[in-house]
Structures are given as C-alpha cells and as structure tokens.
Amino acid sequence: MLIVGLDAGYGNVKVATGDRLEVVPSLVAMARRLGVAASGIKLHKATIVTFRGHEYAIGAGAPLRGIAFESIDETRFMATPTLALLLGAVARAVGPDAGPIGLVVGLPVSMLQTTDEARKGIVRSLRQELTGSHVLQVDGMSIVLDIRRVWTRAQPLGVWAQWAVTPTGALHPGARNSLVGIVDIGFHTVDLFGVQASQAHLGMVAGAELGVRVLLEDARGDEDVPYHTLLWEFSQGILAIGNDALANWMAKVTSFIRRRWRDTRPHMVILAGGGVAMLQQRGLLDVLRRAVRAEVYVPPEPITAGAQGLWKLGQAMLVHERQAERQPAGVETQT
C-alpha cells in the first residue's frame, strides 16, 4: 500500500509520498471553455481535473479559468470542488499506477479537538468521501485513485512527526520525553500543539483564525475582497505587504501564543507553515522566538513539513498494523 500524506491547507494543498512532494495552491474553479471566436486568447496555467462529470481548474491560475469556489468554512471539506482539488493534488503526486493508497489527512486543530457534533460529522463525511475508487482525468490523463484507508490527524502533529520520526522509523532521541510545542501558521489559522512522550499535551492545543489571510486583508485595506482573490494576488506577488500591516499582524499572532502558553514552557518549539516561511524570508523569526520562550527549530521546508510528517505517521501506522496482524491471538504488539 502506498502511503500518502495530505496536508489540506486553506492556502496550499501539500502532498508527500516519501520520494515526491507536490504543492498546489488551494484555488479551484468550475472550468469554463472559450468559444471559437476567443480561441486565440492565451489562458492562465492551471491543472484541469475532471471529477464526477465536471471539469475543475485547480492551482494558481484557477480563478481566471472559470467560476471560483469560495469558502473557508469547514463545510468546504464536504463540497465537490474541494474534493476535486484534494484528489487532483494527490493524483498529480502519485500518477496513474499508484495501486492501493493509504491517505493520512492533516486537518485544522479546531476540527479534531472538539466535542461539536457538526464538526465531527464533517470529518466523518470527509473520510467517507475520500475512501474508495475515484476515476479522474488530470490534464487529459486518466487516473484511478484506489484509496483503501483514510486516517485524519491534526496538521501540527504532522509537523512534529517530520522532526520526531527518523528515516528508519525510530523516534528522535529528544522526542521521547521532551515537551515539544508546535506553532503552525497557515493561510487561515494559527494552530498550536504540544507533544510529550508521543502523547498530545492538551493544555497546549489551541487554534485561532489569525493566519496569513488576516495580514493580507490588512495590507489590501479591504476585508470584503474574496478570499480566492487575496490568495491569488499574494501567490502572484501582486499584493504588497507594508511594514505597518506586518507589525500589526505579528502582534496579534504573538499575543495569541503568549496567552495560550502563558503557564507552559516547552523544551523546544517547531515553527512551520506558510506564515513562518514568509517571516523567515523577511528575517523576522526572532519575534516568534521571543514569544515562545524556548529553543526553536524550523524545518528545511516549513510549508511542506506537515505533509512530510503525515507520510511518516502513515508509514509507522502501517508497520504497526502489519506487526499486529502477525502476532498470535492474545499477544499485544509493543509500540
């Protein structure tokens, strides 16, 4: 079974297969075709995915190829355009001959650490929709995704696993007992997480809608701009971010971290996500270092760290299941 890590972010969909990484901007539109009279017009580049009888454009050029699907609500994970985006990204990564697939899906903390029955229902629905055989066409190539297993995990747990799980599958020596915090700054949310001795530290788990989207809205000076427009303008380098907007956003993010971790002092904090990558490029990570009050680790690829870690988690779960199957009845597998 091929294990695939799928980090279903609001800004980018990230896919990891162990030997391949795929990053697709989380933009999707119902594709429209030009008539003969406009056949000489150059179209913006996008991946065209045919799914459930409709054509969808996914990726950076999607909003200019049709009617954009607009949603940052959690119910987006139940919508066909979002499924076309997620499955299209997976298909681009695995190709036409993947065989059986085990999918480890990273979701926002708020969707998994909840007693809300509606949110639980969304997660169950997503697992059901992704499980099974899916026939797609991706840029004209027929691809069948045979997804046998779907696991859902908090996105920051993937970030932790990218650091904590070594290439051999063993735990990093510092991961066994150390309290490790994770700050995952995405497009829509800032997620906080804590892990100690491979167990979640629930006192450190929190999420807030303070992602890069808030910064882009301030930079543009218009909160009514569609989210897909903000994301497209930012991804294309069209939207300039001023120092005032950046300082205001960073103050909100660091204040959130300090409040939620006021009584906690982790041994180390992993910083990841598109927001961290942006701050790193601007030389501003010291602001986050001061907020977390701990040693900081930044993955080599902050944007895809979650997907890589989800793949590692999937590999470990698959090995554990196979070991359990080989054990005689009544004998427990040591983990």
Buried (B, 14 or more C-beta within 10 A) or exposed (E): BBBBBBBBBBBBBBBBBBEEBBBBBBBBBBBEEEEEEEEEEEEBEBBBBBBEEEBBBBBBBBBBBBEBBBBBEBEBBBBBBBBBBBBBBBBBBBEEEBEEBBBBBBBBBBBBBEEEEEBEEBBEEBBEBBEEEBEBBBEEEEBEBEBBBBBBBBBBBBBBBBBBBEEEEEBBEEBEEBBBBBBBBBBBBBBBBBBBEBEBBEEBBBBBEBBBBBBBBBBBEEEEBEBBBBBBBBBEEEBEBEEEBBEBBBEBBBEBBEEBBEEBEBEBBBBBBBBBBBBBEEEBBEBBBEBBBBEBBBBEBBBBBBBBBBBBBBBBBBEBBEEEEEEEEEEEEEE
